[in-house]
């Protein structure tokens, strides 16, 4: 695994997604939920809308435009209209840094 620092822990607020540009091709939503940090691709697989603009509840993040919710751990859509998973990435806290590993995303396609 190859972890990259993408944020500082002070930038995270419980259940408030934080949009982070990892590189030119990838943005993720970092979500602190029940004391755990998740990194999920920041684009709804249905409507190409930023998931970081959605609400977090019960270990899910909701696309605000059409209402699809995605499991924070697996990226799996839990309701229509989305039918395709989004990528999730291993995430850890090292000191004060939030780090993700973009080389080993997991999906449930």
C-alpha positions in Angstrom: 0.0 0.0 0.0 1.1 3.5 -0.8 -0.5 6.2 1.4 -0.7 9.9 0.4 -1.5 12.7 2.8 -4.7 14.5 1.6 -5.8 16.5 4.6 -5.1 17.5 8.2 -7.3 16.0 10.9 -8.4 19.5 12.0 -10.2 19.9 8.7 -12.6 17.0 9.5 -15.9 17.6 11.2 -18.2 14.7 12.2 -20.7 13.9 9.4 -19.6 16.8 7.2 -18.0 15.6 4.0 -14.7 17.3 3.0 -14.0 17.4 -0.7 -10.3 16.8 -1.5 -8.6 16.8 -4.9 -6.1 13.9 -4.8 -4.7 14.5 -8.3 -5.9 15.8 -11.6 -8.1 12.7 -12.2 -9.5 12.0 -8.7 -11.5 13.8 -6.0 -12.6 12.1 -2.9 -15.0 12.9 -0.1 -13.5 12.4 3.3 -16.1 11.6 5.9 -15.6 11.4 9.7 -18.4 9.2 10.9 -18.7 7.7 14.4 -15.0 8.3 14.9 -13.8 6.6 11.7 -12.6 8.3 8.6 -13.8 7.1 5.2 -12.6 8.1 1.7 -15.1 7.7 -1.1 -15.0 8.8 -4.7 -16.6 12.3 -4.8 -18.9 11.7 -7.8 -22.2 10.0 -7.9 -22.2 7.1 -10.3 -25.6 8.1 -11.6 -25.7 11.9 -12.0 -22.0 13.0 -11.9 -22.8 15.1 -8.8 -20.3 15.8 -6.0 -21.2 13.4 -3.1 -19.4 15.8 -0.7 -22.4 18.1 -1.1 -24.7 15.5 0.3 -25.7 14.4 3.8 -24.2 11.7 5.9 -26.4 9.4 8.0 -26.3 5.8 9.2 -22.9 5.0 7.5 -24.1 6.4 4.1 -23.7 9.5 2.0 -26.5 10.8 -0.1 -26.4 12.4 -3.5 -28.3 15.6 -2.9 -29.6 15.8 -6.5 -31.5 12.5 -7.0 -31.4 10.9 -3.5 -29.2 7.9 -4.1 -27.3 6.8 -1.0 -24.0 5.0 -1.0 -22.5 2.9 1.7 -19.4 4.6 3.1 -17.4 1.4 3.5 -18.2 -0.4 0.3 -19.3 2.4 -2.1 -22.4 0.3 -3.0 -25.5 2.2 -4.0 -28.3 1.4 -1.6 -31.2 2.8 -3.6 -32.2 4.0 -7.1 -31.5 5.8 -9.3 -27.8 4.8 -8.9 -27.0 1.2 -9.8 -23.2 1.3 -10.0 -20.8 1.5 -7.0 -18.3 4.3 -6.5 -14.7 3.6 -5.4 -13.7 3.7 -1.8 -10.1 3.9 -0.6 -8.2 2.7 2.4 -7.8 5.6 4.8 -5.8 6.1 8.0 -4.7 8.8 10.4 -0.9 9.2 10.8 -0.2 11.8 13.5 -2.2 14.8 12.4 -2.4 13.7 8.7 -5.3 12.0 6.9 -3.9 9.6 4.4 -5.5 7.5 1.7 -4.2 4.8 -0.6 -5.4 5.4 -4.1 -3.4 2.5 -5.5 -5.8 -0.1 -4.0 -9.4 1.2 -4.3 -12.2 -1.2 -3.5 -15.4 -1.4 -5.4 -18.4 -3.6 -5.4 -19.1 -3.4 -9.2 
